Amino acid sequence: MKKLNKKYADLLHQASIATGRKEAVGLLHKAAKLQTKFDENSKFQKECLNPYSKFISLETSETVK
């Protein structure tokens, strides 16, 4: 996870100093892909920590997606 954070920060830095539009956009796209990996990993970790987090209450038996 720390490697992904470092890679993300490096990509944003490279994009900020990029000279061409295509180069900057390409780097930003790569950074966005890494950000989605962060989101997927954090969502998975939260579900693993609390497997009952999907349920609001047992009385109403409603679920949250």
N, C-alpha and C positions, 0 to 999 in steps of 0.2 A: 504494500500500500504506500509506503514511503517512497519507493521508486517511482510510482505513478505520480505522486505529488510533485516530486522533483522534475520529472519529465514534463508535466503540465506547466509548471512555472517556467521551465526552460523554453518550451514552445511559445508561451505568451511573450517572453522576452525577445525571442528571435523574431516574432511577428511584429513587435513594436519597432524593431530596428531594420526591418526588411525594406528594400529599396523598391521593389516592384509590387504591383497590385496582386498579380497572380501568386507570387511567392507568399505574400502576407495572408491571402485568403486560404491558401493551401495549409499553412501552418495553423491558422485559426480552426480549420476543419479538423485537423488532427487533434487539436486541444479539445474540441467539442466531443470527439469520440472518446477521449480519455475521461471527460467529465461524465459521460453517460455510464462508463465503467464504474466511476465512483458511486454514482447514484444506485446502480444495480447492486454493488457490493454492500453499501450501507443499508439498503432495503432488505437484502438477504440476511445481514447480521442482526437487524432489529427483529426479524421474524424468528430467527434462531434463538434469540435471547428470551423472547416472550411468545410462545406458540399460540397463546390464547388472545393475542392482541387483535385478531380479526373479529372477535365477537364483542358487540356492545354490551349486551346483557343476556343472560340465559332465560330470563322471564319472557322477553319479547322475541327472542330468537332471531334478531336481525343481525345481518353480517355487514361488515364494511369491506369494500374492495380497495 
